[in-house]
Amino acid sequence: MRYRQLLLDLSGCQADLDNIQLVTSILDKTCQLLEVNAIKKFSHSYSPFGLSVVYVLAESHISYHSWPEHKTCNIDIFSCGRTGPEKIVKFLYESFQATGKREKYSERNVTEPIAVKE
């Protein structure tokens, strides 16, 4: 079985990256759009600023980390859901009112053994 992973770096964000209600609202909508189920949600606010939010999904995880002083946030989506994470980039870019983005995808295998090279 192969899982898709998205690493998304957003910059120039005009949204309030420290606003837990805003961020969780965006991540809740992300779960809805990806057709995945959040079973646990954790968050931590840093002083003087910065926020981390992690959603444990029935299908894997979503993590969010912000650096408001740099107008930057990083989002990691790892899922075996029916909808691939590439479908969500535009939504996240627009929701965080970003001016720049870098996205990286990978496929991860969870059923085939990994060969050890010596």
C-alpha distances in whole Angstrom, upper triangle without the diagonal:
4,7,10,13,17,20,23,27,29,33,36,35,38,36,37,34,36,36,34,35,34,31,29,30,28,25,26,26,23,21,23,22,18,18,17,19,21,22,24,26,27,30,32,35,37,41,42,39,35,33,29,27,24,22,19,17,16,12,13,17,19,22,25,28,31,34,37,40,38,36,33,30,26,23,20,17,13,11,9,12,13,15,14,16,18,20,22,23,27,27,27,29,32,31,32,35,33,35,33,29,26,23,20,16,14,10,8,6,6,6,8,12,13,17,20,23,26
4,7,10,13,16,19,23,26,29,33,32,35,34,35,32,33,34,32,33,32,28,27,28,26,23,24,24,21,19,21,20,16,17,16,18,20,21,23,24,26,28,31,33,35,38,40,36,33,30,27,25,22,20,18,16,16,12,12,15,17,20,23,25,29,31,34,37,34,33,30,27,23,20,17,14,11,9,7,11,12,13,11,13,15,17,19,20,23,24,24,26,28,28,29,31,30,32,29,25,23,19,16,13,10,6,5,5,6,8,9,12,13,17,20,22,25
4,7,10,13,16,20,23,26,30,28,31,30,31,28,30,30,28,29,28,25,24,25,22,19,20,21,17,16,18,17,13,15,13,16,17,19,20,21,23,25,27,30,31,35,36,33,29,27,23,21,18,17,15,13,13,9,9,11,13,16,19,22,25,28,30,33,31,30,26,23,20,16,13,10,7,6,5,8,10,11,9,10,12,15,16,17,21,21,20,22,25,25,26,28,27,29,26,22,20,16,14,10,8,6,5,6,8,10,12,15,15,19,21,23,27
4,7,10,13,17,19,23,26,25,28,27,28,25,27,28,26,27,26,22,22,23,20,18,19,19,15,15,17,15,12,14,13,16,17,19,20,21,22,24,26,28,30,33,34,31,27,25,22,20,18,16,16,14,15,11,10,11,12,15,17,20,23,25,28,30,28,27,23,20,17,14,11,8,6,6,7,9,10,10,7,7,9,12,13,14,17,18,17,19,22,22,22,25,23,25,22,19,16,13,11,7,6,5,6,9,11,14,15,18,17,21,23,25,28
4,7,10,13,16,20,23,22,25,24,25,22,24,25,24,25,23,20,20,21,18,16,18,18,14,14,17,16,13,15,14,16,16,19,19,19,20,21,23,25,26,30,31,27,24,21,19,17,15,14,14,13,15,12,10,10,10,12,14,16,19,22,24,27,25,23,20,17,13,11,7,6,4,7,9,11,13,12,9,7,9,12,12,12,16,17,15,17,20,20,20,22,21,22,20,16,14,10,8,6,5,6,7,11,13,16,17,19,18,21,23,24,28
4,6,10,12,16,19,19,22,21,22,19,22,23,22,23,21,18,18,19,16,14,17,17,13,14,17,15,12,16,15,17,17,20,20,19,20,20,22,23,25,28,28,25,21,19,17,16,15,15,15,15,17,14,12,11,10,11,12,14,17,19,21,24,21,20,16,14,10,8,6,5,6,9,12,13,14,12,9,6,7,10,10,9,13,14,12,13,17,17,17,19,17,19,16,12,10,7,6,5,7,9,11,14,16,20,21,22,21,24,26,27,30
4,7,10,13,17,17,20,19,21,17,20,21,21,22,20,17,18,20,16,15,18,18,14,16,19,17,15,18,17,19,19,21,21,19,19,19,20,21,22,25,26,22,19,17,15,15,14,15,16,16,19,17,14,12,10,10,10,12,14,16,18,21,18,17,13,11,7,6,5,7,9,12,15,16,18,16,13,9,10,13,12,10,14,15,12,13,16,17,15,18,15,17,14,10,8,6,5,6,9,12,13,17,18,22,23,24,22,25,26,27,30
4,6,10,13,13,16,16,18,15,18,19,19,20,18,15,17,18,14,13,17,16,13,16,18,16,15,19,18,20,19,22,21,19,19,19,20,20,21,24,24,20,17,16,15,15,15,16,18,18,21,19,16,14,11,10,10,11,12,14,16,18,16,14,11,8,6,5,6,8,11,14,17,18,19,17,14,10,10,12,10,8,11,12,9,9,13,13,12,14,12,13,10,7,6,5,7,9,12,15,16,20,22,25,26,28,26,29,30,31,33
4,7,10,10,14,14,16,13,16,18,18,20,18,15,17,19,15,15,19,18,16,18,21,19,19,22,21,23,22,25,23,21,20,19,19,19,19,22,22,18,15,15,14,15,16,18,20,21,24,22,20,17,13,12,10,10,10,11,13,15,12,11,7,6,5,6,9,12,15,18,21,21,23,20,17,14,13,15,13,10,12,13,10,9,13,13,11,13,10,11,8,6,5,6,9,12,15,18,20,23,25,29,29,30,28,31,32,32,35
4,7,7,11,11,13,11,14,16,17,19,16,14,17,17,14,15,18,18,15,18,21,19,19,23,22,24,23,26,24,22,21,19,20,19,19,21,21,17,14,14,15,15,17,19,22,22,26,24,22,19,15,13,11,11,9,10,11,13,10,8,6,5,6,8,11,14,17,20,23,23,24,21,19,15,14,16,13,10,11,12,9,7,10,11,8,9,6,8,6,5,7,9,12,15,18,21,23,27,28,32,33,34,32,35,35,36,38
4,5,9,11,13,11,14,17,18,20,17,15,19,19,16,17,21,20,19,22,24,22,23,26,26,27,26,29,27,24,23,21,21,19,19,21,20,16,14,15,16,18,20,22,25,26,29,27,25,22,18,16,13,12,10,10,10,11,8,6,4,7,9,12,15,17,21,24,27,27,28,25,23,19,18,19,16,13,14,15,12,9,12,12,9,9,6,6,5,6,9,12,15,18,21,24,26,30,32,35,36,37,35,37,38,38,40
4,6,9,11,11,14,16,19,20,17,16,20,20,17,19,22,22,20,24,25,24,25,28,28,29,28,31,29,26,25,23,22,20,20,21,20,16,15,16,18,20,22,24,27,28,32,30,28,25,21,19,16,15,12,11,10,10,8,5,6,9,12,15,18,21,24,27,30,29,31,27,25,22,21,21,18,15,15,16,13,10,11,12,9,8,5,5,6,9,12,15,18,21,25,28,30,34,35,39,40,41,39,41,42,42,44
4,6,8,8,11,13,15,16,13,12,16,16,14,16,19,18,17,21,22,21,22,26,25,27,25,28,26,23,22,20,20,18,18,20,18,15,13,14,16,17,20,21,25,26,29,28,26,23,19,17,14,13,10,10,8,10,9,5,6,8,11,13,17,19,23,25,28,27,29,25,24,20,20,20,17,14,14,13,11,9,9,9,6,5,4,6,8,10,13,15,19,21,25,28,29,33,34,38,39,40,39,41,42,42,45
4,7,8,11,12,15,16,12,13,16,16,14,17,20,19,19,22,23,22,24,27,27,28,26,29,28,24,24,21,21,19,19,20,18,15,15,15,18,19,22,23,27,28,31,30,29,25,21,20,16,15,12,12,9,11,11,7,9,11,14,16,20,22,25,28,31,30,31,28,26,23,22,22,19,16,15,15,12,11,10,9,7,5,6,8,11,13,17,19,22,25,28,31,33,36,37,41,42,44,42,45,45,46,49
4,6,9,9,12,12,9,9,13,12,11,14,16,16,16,19,21,20,22,24,24,25,23,26,24,21,20,18,18,16,17,19,17,14,13,13,15,16,19,20,24,25,28,28,26,23,19,17,14,14,11,12,9,12,12,8,10,10,14,15,18,20,24,25,29,27,29,26,25,21,21,21,17,16,15,13,11,10,9,8,5,6,8,11,13,14,18,19,22,24,27,30,31,35,36,39,41,42,41,44,45,46,48
4,5,6,9,10,8,8,12,12,12,14,16,17,17,20,22,22,23,26,25,25,23,25,23,19,19,15,15,13,14,15,14,11,10,11,13,14,18,19,23,25,28,28,26,23,19,17,13,13,10,11,8,11,12,9,10,11,14,15,19,21,24,26,30,28,30,27,27,23,24,23,20,18,18,16,13,13,13,10,8,9,11,14,16,17,20,21,24,26,29,31,32,36,36,40,42,43,42,45,45,46,48
4,6,8,10,8,7,11,12,11,12,15,16,16,18,21,21,22,24,23,23,21,23,21,17,16,13,13,11,12,14,13,9,8,7,10,11,14,17,20,22,26,25,23,20,16,14,10,9,6,8,6,9,10,8,8,7,11,12,16,18,21,23,27,26,28,26,25,21,22,22,18,17,17,15,12,13,13,11,8,10,11,14,15,15,17,19,21,23,26,28,29,32,33,37,38,39,38,41,41,43,45
4,6,9,8,8,11,13,13,14,16,18,18,20,22,23,24,26,24,24,21,23,20,16,14,11,10,8,9,11,10,7,6,6,9,10,14,16,20,22,26,26,24,20,17,14,11,10,7,8,7,10,12,10,11,10,13,14,17,19,23,25,29,28,30,28,27,23,25,25,21,20,21,19,15,16,17,14,11,14,15,18,19,19,21,22,24,26,28,30,31,34,34,38,40,40,39,42,42,44,46
4,6,5,6,9,10,11,12,14,16,16,18,20,21,22,24,23,22,20,21,19,15,14,11,11,9,12,13,13,10,10,8,11,11,15,16,20,22,25,26,24,21,17,15,12,12,10,12,10,14,15,13,14,12,15,15,19,20,23,25,28,27,29,27,27,23,25,24,20,20,20,18,15,16,16,13,11,14,16,19,20,20,22,23,26,27,29,31,32,35,35,38,41,42,41,44,44,46,48
4,5,5,6,8,10,10,12,14,15,16,18,20,21,22,20,19,16,18,15,12,11,8,9,8,12,14,15,12,10,8,9,8,12,13,17,19,22,23,21,18,15,13,11,11,11,14,13,16,18,15,15,13,15,15,17,18,21,23,26,25,27,25,25,22,24,24,20,20,21,18,15,17,17,14,13,16,18,21,22,21,23,23,25,26,28,30,30,33,32,36,38,39,39,42,43,44,47
4,6,5,6,9,10,10,12,14,15,16,18,20,21,20,19,16,18,16,12,13,11,13,12,15,18,18,15,14,11,13,11,14,14,18,19,22,23,22,19,16,15,13,14,14,17,15,19,20,18,18,16,17,16,19,19,22,23,26,25,27,25,25,22,24,23,19,20,20,17,15,18,17,13,13,16,18,22,23,23,25,25,27,28,30,31,31,34,34,37,40,41,41,44,45,47,49
4,6,5,6,9,10,11,12,14,15,17,18,20,19,19,17,19,18,14,15,13,14,14,16,18,18,15,14,12,13,12,14,15,18,19,23,23,22,19,16,15,12,14,13,15,14,17,18,15,15,13,15,15,18,18,21,22,26,24,26,23,23,20,22,21,17,17,17,14,12,14,13,9,9,12,15,18,20,19,22,22,24,25,28,30,30,33,33,37,39,41,40,43,44,46,48
4,5,5,6,9,10,10,12,14,15,16,18,17,17,14,17,15,12,12,10,12,12,15,17,18,14,12,9,10,8,11,12,15,17,20,20,19,15,12,11,9,10,10,13,13,16,17,14,13,11,12,11,14,15,18,19,23,21,23,21,21,18,19,19,15,15,16,13,10,13,13,9,9,12,14,17,18,17,19,19,21,22,24,26,27,30,30,33,36,37,36,40,40,42,45
4,5,5,6,8,9,10,12,14,15,16,15,14,11,14,12,9,10,9,12,13,16,19,20,17,14,11,11,8,10,9,13,14,17,18,17,14,11,11,10,12,13,16,16,20,20,18,16,14,14,12,14,14,17,18,21,19,22,20,20,17,20,19,15,16,17,14,12,15,15,12,12,15,17,21,21,20,22,21,23,23,25,26,26,29,28,32,34,36,36,39,40,42,45
4,5,5,6,9,10,11,12,14,15,15,14,13,15,15,12,14,13,16,16,19,22,22,19,17,14,14,12,13,12,16,16,19,19,19,16,13,14,12,15,15,18,18,21,22,19,18,15,16,14,16,16,19,19,22,20,21,19,20,18,19,18,14,16,16,12,11,14,14,10,11,14,17,20,21,20,22,22,24,24,26,27,28,30,30,33,36,38,38,41,42,44,47
4,5,5,6,9,10,10,12,14,14,14,13,16,16,13,15,14,16,17,20,22,23,19,17,14,14,11,13,12,15,15,18,18,18,15,12,12,11,13,14,17,16,20,20,17,15,13,13,12,14,13,17,17,20,18,19,17,17,14,16,15,11,12,12,9,8,11,10,7,9,12,14,17,18,17,19,18,20,21,23,24,25,28,28,32,34,36,36,39,40,42,45
4,5,5,6,9,10,10,12,11,11,10,13,12,10,12,12,15,16,19,22,23,19,16,13,12,9,9,8,12,12,15,15,14,11,8,9,9,12,13,17,17,21,21,18,16,13,12,10,11,10,13,14,17,15,17,15,15,13,15,14,11,12,14,10,9,12,13,10,11,15,16,19,19,17,18,17,19,19,21,22,22,25,25,28,31,33,32,36,37,39,42
4,5,5,6,9,10,11,10,9,8,11,12,10,13,13,17,18,21,25,25,22,19,16,15,11,11,9,12,11,14,14,15,12,10,12,12,16,17,21,21,24,24,21,20,17,16,13,14,13,15,15,17,15,17,15,16,14,17,15,12,15,16,12,12,15,15,12,14,17,19,22,23,21,22,20,22,21,23,24,24,26,26,29,32,34,34,38,39,41,44
4,5,5,6,9,10,10,11,11,15,15,14,16,17,20,21,24,27,27,24,21,18,17,14,14,12,15,14,16,16,16,14,12,14,14,17,18,22,21,25,25,21,20,17,17,14,15,13,16,15,17,15,16,14,15,13,15,13,10,13,13,9,10,13,13,10,13,16,17,21,21,19,21,19,21,21,23,23,24,27,27,30,32,35,35,38,40,42,45
4,5,5,6,8,9,10,10,14,15,14,16,16,19,21,23,27,27,24,21,18,16,13,13,11,13,12,14,13,14,12,9,12,12,15,17,20,21,24,23,20,18,15,14,11,12,10,12,12,14,12,13,11,12,9,12,10,7,10,11,8,8,12,12,10,12,15,16,19,19,17,18,16,17,17,19,20,21,23,24,27,29,31,31,35,36,38,42
4,6,5,6,5,6,7,11,12,12,15,16,20,22,24,28,29,25,22,19,17,14,12,9,11,9,11,10,11,10,9,12,13,17,19,23,23,27,26,23,21,18,16,13,13,10,12,10,12,10,11,10,11,10,13,12,10,13,14,12,12,15,16,14,16,19,20,23,23,20,21,18,19,18,19,19,20,22,22,25,27,30,30,34,35,38,41
4,5,5,6,8,10,13,15,15,18,19,23,24,27,31,31,28,25,22,20,17,16,13,14,12,13,13,14,14,13,16,16,20,22,25,26,29,29,26,24,21,20,16,16,13,15,13,14,11,12,10,13,12,14,12,10,14,15,12,13,16,16,14,17,20,21,24,24,22,23,21,22,20,22,22,22,24,24,27,30,32,33,36,38,41,44
4,5,8,11,12,16,18,17,20,21,24,26,29,32,32,29,26,23,21,18,17,15,16,14,15,14,15,15,13,16,17,20,22,25,26,29,28,25,23,20,19,15,15,13,14,13,14,10,10,8,10,10,11,8,7,11,12,9,11,14,14,13,16,18,19,22,22,20,20,18,19,18,20,20,21,23,24,26,29,32,32,36,38,40,43
4,6,9,11,15,16,16,19,21,24,26,28,32,33,29,26,23,20,18,16,13,14,11,12,10,12,12,11,14,16,20,22,25,26,29,28,25,23,20,18,14,13,10,11,9,10,7,7,5,7,7,10,8,7,11,13,11,12,15,16,15,18,20,20,23,22,20,20,17,17,16,17,17,18,20,20,23,25,28,28,32,34,36,40
4,7,10,13,16,16,20,22,25,27,30,34,35,31,28,25,22,19,17,14,14,11,11,10,12,13,13,16,18,22,24,28,29,32,31,28,26,23,21,17,16,13,13,10,10,7,7,7,10,10,13,11,11,15,16,14,15,19,19,18,21,23,24,27,26,23,23,21,21,19,19,19,19,21,21,23,26,28,29,33,35,38,41
4,7,10,12,13,17,19,22,25,28,31,33,29,26,23,20,16,14,11,10,7,7,6,9,9,10,14,16,20,23,26,28,31,30,28,25,22,20,16,14,11,11,8,9,6,8,9,11,11,14,13,12,16,18,16,16,20,21,19,21,24,24,27,26,23,23,20,20,18,19,18,18,19,18,21,24,26,27,31,33,36,39
4,6,9,11,14,17,21,24,27,30,32,29,25,22,19,15,13,9,8,5,6,7,9,10,11,14,16,20,23,27,28,31,31,29,26,22,21,17,16,13,13,10,11,9,12,12,14,14,18,17,15,19,21,18,18,22,22,20,22,25,26,29,28,26,26,23,23,21,21,20,20,21,20,22,25,28,29,32,34,37,40
4,6,7,11,14,17,20,23,27,28,25,22,19,16,12,10,6,6,4,6,8,9,8,9,12,14,17,20,24,25,29,29,26,24,20,19,15,14,12,12,11,13,12,15,15,16,15,19,18,16,19,21,18,17,21,22,19,21,24,25,28,28,25,25,23,23,21,22,21,20,22,20,23,26,28,29,33,34,37,40
4,7,10,14,17,21,24,27,29,27,24,20,17,13,11,7,6,5,6,9,10,10,11,14,16,19,22,26,27,31,31,29,27,23,21,18,17,15,15,13,15,14,17,18,19,18,22,22,20,22,25,22,21,25,26,23,24,27,28,32,31,28,28,26,25,24,24,23,22,23,21,23,27,28,29,33,34,37,40
4,7,10,14,17,20,24,26,23,21,17,14,11,8,6,5,7,9,12,11,10,11,12,14,17,20,23,25,28,28,27,25,21,20,17,16,15,15,15,17,17,20,20,21,19,23,23,21,23,25,22,21,24,25,22,23,26,27,31,30,27,27,25,25,24,24,24,23,24,22,25,28,29,30,33,34,37,40
4,7,11,14,17,20,22,20,17,13,11,7,6,5,6,9,12,14,12,10,10,10,11,14,16,20,21,24,25,23,21,18,17,15,14,14,15,16,18,18,21,21,21,19,22,22,19,21,23,20,18,22,23,20,20,23,24,28,27,25,25,24,24,24,24,24,23,25,24,27,30,31,31,35,35,38,40
4,7,11,13,17,19,17,14,11,8,6,5,6,8,12,15,16,14,11,11,9,10,12,14,18,19,22,23,22,20,17,16,14,15,15,16,18,21,21,24,23,23,21,24,24,21,22,24,22,19,22,24,20,20,23,24,27,27,25,25,24,24,24,25,25,24,26,25,28,31,32,31,35,35,37,40
4,7,10,13,15,13,11,7,6,4,6,9,11,15,18,19,17,13,12,10,9,10,12,15,16,19,20,19,17,14,14,14,15,16,18,20,23,23,26,25,25,22,24,25,21,22,24,21,18,21,22,19,18,21,22,25,25,23,24,23,24,25,26,27,26,28,27,31,33,34,33,36,37,39,41
4,6,10,12,10,8,6,5,7,9,12,15,18,21,22,20,16,14,12,10,10,11,13,14,17,18,18,17,14,15,15,16,18,20,22,26,26,29,28,27,24,27,27,24,24,26,24,20,22,24,21,19,22,22,25,25,24,24,24,25,26,27,29,28,30,29,33,35,35,34,38,37,39,41
4,7,9,7,6,5,7,9,12,15,18,21,25,25,23,19,17,14,12,10,10,11,12,14,16,16,15,14,15,16,18,20,23,25,29,29,32,30,29,26,28,28,25,24,26,24,20,22,23,20,18,21,21,24,24,23,24,25,26,28,29,31,30,33,32,36,38,38,37,40,40,42,43
4,6,5,5,6,8,11,14,18,20,24,27,28,25,21,19,15,13,10,10,10,11,12,15,15,15,14,15,17,19,22,24,27,31,31,34,32,31,28,29,30,27,26,27,26,22,23,25,22,19,22,22,24,24,24,24,25,26,28,30,32,31,34,34,37,39,39,38,40,40,41,42
3,5,7,9,12,15,18,22,24,27,31,32,29,25,23,19,17,14,12,11,11,12,15,16,16,16,18,20,23,25,28,31,34,35,38,36,34,31,32,33,30,29,30,28,25,25,27,24,21,23,23,26,26,26,27,28,29,31,33,35,35,38,37,41,43,42,41,43,43,44,45
4,7,10,13,16,20,23,26,29,33,33,30,27,24,20,18,14,12,11,10,10,13,14,15,16,18,21,23,26,29,32,36,36,39,37,35,32,33,34,30,29,30,28,25,25,26,24,20,22,22,24,25,25,26,28,30,32,34,36,36,39,39,43,44,44,43,45,44,45,47
4,7,10,14,17,20,23,26,30,30,27,24,21,17,14,11,9,7,7,8,11,11,12,12,15,17,20,23,26,29,32,32,35,33,32,28,29,30,26,25,26,24,21,21,22,20,17,19,19,21,21,22,23,24,26,29,30,33,33,36,36,40,42,42,40,43,42,43,45
4,7,10,14,17,20,23,27,27,24,20,17,14,10,7,5,5,6,8,10,10,10,9,11,14,16,19,22,25,29,29,32,29,28,24,26,27,23,22,23,22,18,19,20,18,15,17,17,19,19,19,20,21,23,25,27,29,29,32,33,36,38,38,37,39,39,40,42
4,7,10,13,17,19,23,23,21,17,14,11,8,6,5,8,9,11,13,12,11,9,11,12,14,17,20,22,26,26,29,27,25,22,24,24,21,20,22,20,16,18,19,16,14,17,17,20,20,19,20,20,22,24,25,27,27,30,30,34,36,36,35,38,38,39,41
4,7,10,13,16,20,20,17,13,11,7,5,4,7,10,11,14,15,14,12,10,10,10,11,14,16,19,23,23,26,24,23,20,22,23,19,19,21,19,16,18,20,17,15,18,18,21,20,19,19,19,20,21,22,24,24,27,26,30,32,32,31,34,34,36,38
4,7,10,13,16,17,14,11,8,6,5,7,9,13,14,17,18,16,14,11,11,9,11,12,14,16,20,20,23,21,21,18,20,21,17,18,20,18,15,17,19,16,15,18,18,22,21,19,20,19,20,21,22,23,23,25,25,28,31,31,31,34,34,36,38
4,6,9,13,13,11,7,6,4,6,9,12,16,17,21,21,19,17,13,12,10,9,10,12,13,17,17,20,19,19,16,19,20,17,18,20,18,16,19,20,18,17,21,21,24,23,20,20,19,19,19,20,21,20,22,21,25,27,28,28,31,31,34,36
4,6,10,10,9,6,5,6,9,12,15,19,20,24,24,22,19,16,14,11,10,10,11,11,14,14,17,17,17,15,18,18,16,17,20,18,16,19,21,18,18,22,22,25,24,22,21,20,20,19,20,20,19,21,20,23,26,27,27,31,32,34,37
4,7,8,6,5,7,9,12,15,18,22,24,27,27,25,22,19,17,14,12,10,10,10,13,13,17,17,17,16,19,20,18,20,22,20,18,22,24,21,21,25,25,28,27,24,23,21,21,20,19,19,18,19,17,21,24,25,25,29,30,32,35
4,5,5,5,7,10,14,17,20,24,26,29,29,27,24,20,18,14,12,10,9,8,10,10,13,14,14,14,17,18,16,18,21,19,18,22,23,21,22,25,25,29,27,24,24,21,20,19,18,18,17,18,16,19,22,24,25,28,30,33,36
4,6,8,11,14,17,21,24,28,30,33,32,30,28,24,21,18,16,13,11,9,9,9,12,14,15,15,19,19,18,21,24,22,21,25,26,24,25,29,29,32,30,27,27,24,23,20,20,18,17,17,15,18,21,23,24,28,30,33,36
4,7,10,13,17,20,23,27,29,32,31,29,26,23,20,16,14,10,8,5,5,6,10,11,12,12,16,16,16,19,22,20,19,23,25,23,24,27,27,30,28,25,24,21,20,17,16,15,13,14,13,15,18,21,22,25,27,30,33
4,7,10,14,17,21,24,26,30,29,27,24,20,17,14,11,8,6,5,7,9,12,13,13,12,16,17,16,18,21,20,19,22,24,22,23,26,26,28,27,23,22,19,18,16,15,14,12,13,12,15,18,20,20,24,25,28,31
4,7,10,13,17,20,23,26,25,23,20,17,14,11,8,6,5,7,10,11,14,14,13,12,15,16,14,16,19,18,16,19,21,20,20,23,23,25,24,21,20,17,16,15,15,15,14,16,15,18,21,22,22,26,27,29,32
4,7,10,14,17,19,22,21,20,17,13,11,7,6,5,6,8,12,12,15,14,13,10,14,15,12,13,16,15,13,16,18,16,16,19,19,22,20,17,17,15,15,14,15,16,15,18,18,21,24,25,24,28,29,31,34
4,7,10,14,16,19,18,17,14,10,8,6,5,7,9,12,15,16,19,17,16,13,16,17,14,14,17,16,13,15,18,16,15,18,18,21,19,16,16,15,15,15,16,17,17,20,20,23,25,26,26,29,29,31,34
4,7,10,12,16,15,14,11,7,6,5,7,9,12,15,18,18,21,19,18,14,16,17,14,14,16,15,11,13,16,13,12,15,15,18,17,15,15,14,15,16,18,20,20,23,23,27,29,30,29,32,32,34,36
4,7,10,12,12,11,9,6,5,7,9,12,15,18,22,22,25,23,21,17,19,20,17,16,18,17,13,15,17,15,13,16,15,17,16,15,15,15,16,18,20,22,22,25,26,29,31,31,30,33,33,34,36
4,6,9,9,8,6,4,6,9,12,15,18,21,25,25,27,25,23,20,21,22,18,17,18,17,13,14,16,14,11,14,13,15,15,14,15,16,18,20,22,25,25,29,29,33,34,35,33,36,36,37,39
4,5,6,6,5,6,9,12,15,18,21,24,28,28,31,28,26,23,23,24,21,19,20,20,16,16,18,16,13,15,13,15,14,15,16,17,19,22,24,27,28,31,32,36,37,37,35,38,38,38,40
4,5,5,6,8,11,14,17,20,24,27,30,30,32,30,28,24,24,25,22,20,20,19,16,15,17,15,11,13,12,14,15,15,17,19,22,24,27,30,31,34,35,39,40,40,39,41,41,42,44
4,6,8,10,14,17,20,23,27,30,33,33,35,33,31,27,27,28,25,22,23,23,19,18,19,18,14,15,14,15,16,17,19,21,24,27,29,32,33,36,37,41,42,42,40,43,42,43,44
4,5,9,12,15,18,22,25,28,32,32,34,31,29,25,25,26,23,20,21,21,17,16,18,17,13,14,12,12,12,14,15,18,20,24,26,30,31,34,35,39,40,40,38,41,40,41,42
4,7,11,14,17,20,24,26,30,30,31,28,26,23,22,23,20,17,18,17,14,13,14,13,10,10,8,10,10,12,14,17,20,23,25,29,30,34,35,38,40,40,38,41,41,41,43
4,7,10,14,17,20,23,27,27,29,26,23,20,20,21,18,15,16,16,13,11,14,13,9,11,8,10,9,10,11,14,16,19,22,25,26,30,31,35,36,37,35,37,37,38,40
4,7,10,13,17,20,23,23,25,23,21,17,17,18,15,13,15,14,10,10,13,12,9,11,9,12,11,10,11,12,14,17,19,22,23,27,28,32,33,34,32,35,35,36,38
4,7,10,13,16,20,20,23,20,18,14,15,17,14,12,14,14,11,11,14,13,11,14,12,14,12,10,10,10,11,14,16,19,20,23,24,28,29,30,28,31,31,32,35
4,7,10,13,17,17,19,17,15,11,12,14,11,10,13,12,9,11,14,13,11,14,13,15,14,11,11,10,11,12,14,16,17,21,22,25,27,28,27,30,30,32,34
4,7,10,14,14,17,15,13,10,12,14,12,11,15,14,12,14,17,16,15,18,16,19,16,13,12,10,10,10,11,13,14,17,18,21,23,24,23,26,27,28,31
4,6,10,11,13,12,10,7,10,11,10,10,14,14,12,14,17,16,16,19,18,20,18,15,14,11,11,10,11,12,12,15,16,19,21,23,22,26,27,29,32
4,7,9,12,11,9,8,11,13,12,13,17,17,15,18,20,20,20,23,22,24,22,18,16,13,12,10,9,9,9,12,12,16,18,19,19,23,24,26,29
4,5,9,9,8,8,11,12,12,14,18,17,16,19,22,21,21,24,24,26,24,20,19,16,14,12,11,10,10,12,12,15,17,19,20,23,25,28,31
4,7,8,8,10,13,14,14,17,20,19,19,22,24,23,25,27,27,29,27,23,22,18,17,14,12,10,10,11,10,13,15,18,19,23,25,28,31
4,6,7,9,12,12,13,16,18,17,18,21,22,21,23,26,26,28,26,23,22,19,18,15,15,13,13,14,14,16,19,22,23,27,29,32,35
4,6,9,12,11,13,16,18,17,18,21,23,22,24,27,27,29,27,24,23,20,19,16,16,14,15,16,16,18,20,24,25,28,31,33,37
4,7,8,7,9,12,14,14,15,18,19,19,21,23,23,25,24,21,20,17,17,14,15,14,15,17,18,20,22,25,26,29,32,34,37
4,6,6,8,10,13,13,14,16,18,19,20,22,21,23,21,18,17,13,13,10,11,11,13,15,17,19,21,24,24,27,29,31,35
4,5,6,7,11,11,11,13,15,15,17,19,18,20,18,15,14,10,11,9,10,11,13,16,18,20,22,25,24,27,29,31,34
4,5,6,9,10,11,12,14,15,16,18,17,18,16,13,12,9,9,8,11,12,15,18,20,23,24,26,26,29,31,32,35
4,6,7,8,10,12,13,14,16,17,17,18,17,15,15,12,13,12,14,15,18,20,22,25,26,29,29,32,34,35,39
4,6,5,6,9,10,11,12,14,14,16,15,13,13,11,13,12,15,16,19,21,23,26,28,30,30,33,35,36,39
4,5,5,6,9,10,11,12,11,13,12,9,10,8,11,11,15,17,19,22,24,27,29,31,30,33,34,36,39
4,6,5,6,8,10,10,10,12,11,10,12,11,14,15,18,20,23,26,28,31,32,34,34,36,38,39,42
4,6,5,6,9,10,11,13,13,12,14,13,16,17,20,21,24,27,28,31,33,35,35,38,39,41,44
4,5,5,6,8,8,12,11,10,12,11,14,15,18,21,22,26,27,30,32,34,33,36,37,39,42
4,6,6,6,5,8,8,7,10,11,14,16,19,22,24,28,29,33,34,36,35,37,39,40,42
4,6,5,6,9,11,11,14,14,18,19,23,25,27,31,32,35,37,39,38,41,42,43,46
4,5,8,11,13,13,15,16,19,20,23,25,27,30,32,35,37,39,38,41,42,43,46
4,5,9,11,11,14,15,18,20,23,26,27,31,32,35,37,38,37,40,41,42,45
4,7,9,11,14,16,19,22,25,28,30,33,35,38,40,41,40,43,44,44,47
4,6,7,11,13,17,19,23,26,28,31,33,37,38,39,38,40,41,42,44
4,7,11,13,17,20,24,27,29,33,35,38,39,41,39,41,42,42,45
4,7,10,14,17,20,24,26,30,32,35,36,37,35,38,38,38,41
4,6,10,13,17,20,22,26,28,32,32,34,32,34,35,35,38
4,7,10,14,17,20,23,26,29,29,30,28,31,31,32,34
4,7,10,14,16,20,22,25,26,27,26,28,29,29,32
4,7,10,13,17,19,22,23,24,22,24,25,26,29
4,7,10,13,16,19,19,21,20,22,24,24,28
4,6,10,13,16,16,17,16,18,20,21,25
4,7,10,12,13,15,14,17,19,20,24
4,7,9,10,12,11,14,17,19,22
4,6,6,9,9,12,15,18,21
4,6,8,9,13,16,19,22
4,7,9,13,15,19,22
4,6,9,13,16,19
4,6,9,13,16
4,6,9,13
4,6,10
4,6
4
